[in-house]
Amino acid sequence: MLTFDVATRWIDRWDRQQEGYLPDREERFTALIDAVEAGAGRPDPLVIDLGCGPGSLSARLLDRLPQARVVAVDADPLLLSLGEAAYGHRDGLRFVHRDLREPGWTEALGLGRPADAAVSTTALHWLPEPDLRAVYAELATVLRPGGLFLNGDHMSSEDTTPALARLERALHESEERRRFAAGRPEDWRQWWDAIAADPDLAGIASPNPATAAHHGSESLHLSTHVEALRAAGFAEIGMLWQRGDNRLLCAVRP
Ligand SMILES: C[S@@+](CC[C@H](N)C(=O)[O-])C[C@H]1O[C@@H](n2cnc3c(N)ncnc32)[C@H](O)[C@@H]1O
């Protein structure tokens, strides 16, 4: 039985591990939630969290917007179990186990009405470009007109503006040096190895081996996302927040 305390401890450790890759992760969460709050047009927005992991973003969204309804979808059973144990009791939050690469994933969400926003952090770069295009096209069918898509991720501009891309990377590395002068947090591999060895977690859902092995860093270019969103029919597409190549990309469904 995975307890609330054990799950919370592992999610805290997950958050530290993720900050090792993006020191300004909390700042980006805050900017993303500011945008949902400002753009949803109602105090109780329906929000989809794509590639939610253990629910770090979903939980922060509900902390700020307690009347929101968040449907959080991910393909990894272990991360979803942590999220369920830590946050499953919260009104307004539902976790769904689904691989976004499988067409028809929106049917499993049980939305009941068009969503006001879809959000994602550090997840969609995993998808190969054809899958990313299919995900954005399907997403557009469940967002209301004027609904927002907000994607926080590292997205490089090296294919279009290589000199800027070098500077963006340099900014990121400078921030990492400042933030981790006293030592880096554990990395992705160390976190997965540690969780596999924890006796408190014996018997809970196994991780998807592809997640633990980090199956892909496929759609790393900003242009890939912008073009896929445009092809999916999104209208205004642009950056709401950025530090180096760490971006918050926003697209509006017409
Ligand atoms: C680096 S984690 C980020 C999790 C969370 N959004 C956060 O910011 O902490 C990437 C997540 O994307 C999920 N993911 C990757 N490919 C996926 C897919 N095809 N379908 C659903 N989830 C996927 C992984 O399982 C993992 O939880």
The ligand as an SDF file (V2000), in Angstrom:
LIG
                    3D

 27 29  0  0  0  0  0  0  0  0999 V2000
   10.1440   14.6430  -17.4600 C   0  0  0  0  0  0  0  0  0  0  0  0
    8.5630   13.9960  -17.0880 S   0  0  0  0  0  0  0  0  0  0  0  0
    7.6380   15.4690  -16.6910 C   0  0  0  0  0  0  0  0  0  0  0  0
    6.4540   15.1750  -15.8290 C   0  0  0  0  0  0  0  0  0  0  0  0
    5.6790   16.4000  -15.3250 C   0  0  0  0  0  0  0  0  0  0  0  0
    4.9760   17.0620  -16.4010 N   0  0  0  0  0  0  0  0  0  0  0  0
    6.5720   17.3710  -14.5940 C   0  0  0  0  0  0  0  0  0  0  0  0
    6.7600   18.5070  -15.0780 O   0  0  0  0  0  0  0  0  0  0  0  0
    7.0740   17.0010  -13.5340 O   0  0  0  0  0  0  0  0  0  0  0  0
    7.9340   13.5300  -18.6830 C   0  0  0  0  0  0  0  0  0  0  0  0
    6.6050   12.8010  -18.5780 C   0  0  0  0  0  0  0  0  0  0  0  0
    6.0670   12.5900  -19.8680 O   0  0  0  0  0  0  0  0  0  0  0  0
    5.4240   11.3380  -19.8660 C   0  0  0  0  0  0  0  0  0  0  0  0
    5.2890   10.8550  -21.2290 N   0  0  0  0  0  0  0  0  0  0  0  0
    6.2810   10.6910  -22.1400 C   0  0  0  0  0  0  0  0  0  0  0  0
    5.7910   10.1680  -23.2720 N   0  0  0  0  0  0  0  0  0  0  0  0
    4.4500   10.0210  -23.0730 C   0  0  0  0  0  0  0  0  0  0  0  0
    3.3970    9.5230  -23.8760 C   0  0  0  0  0  0  0  0  0  0  0  0
    3.6340    9.0630  -25.1180 N   0  0  0  0  0  0  0  0  0  0  0  0
    2.1510    9.4900  -23.3670 N   0  0  0  0  0  0  0  0  0  0  0  0
    1.9030    9.9450  -22.1060 C   0  0  0  0  0  0  0  0  0  0  0  0
    2.8670   10.4180  -21.2920 N   0  0  0  0  0  0  0  0  0  0  0  0
    4.1250   10.4450  -21.7760 C   0  0  0  0  0  0  0  0  0  0  0  0
    6.3490   10.4740  -19.0300 C   0  0  0  0  0  0  0  0  0  0  0  0
    5.7220    9.3000  -18.5830 O   0  0  0  0  0  0  0  0  0  0  0  0
    6.7290   11.4290  -17.9240 C   0  0  0  0  0  0  0  0  0  0  0  0
    5.8560   11.3630  -16.8490 O   0  0  0  0  0  0  0  0  0  0  0  0
  1  2  1  0
  2  3  1  0
  2 10  1  0
  3  4  1  0
  4  5  1  0
  5  6  1  0
  5  7  1  0
  7  8  2  0
  7  9  1  0
 10 11  1  0
 11 12  1  0
 11 26  1  0
 12 13  1  0
 13 14  1  0
 13 24  1  0
 14 15  1  0
 14 23  1  0
 15 16  2  0
 16 17  1  0
 17 18  1  0
 17 23  2  0
 18 19  1  0
 18 20  2  0
 20 21  1  0
 21 22  2  0
 22 23  1  0
 24 25  1  0
 24 26  1  0
 26 27  1  0
M  CHG  2   2   1   9  -1
M  END
$$$$
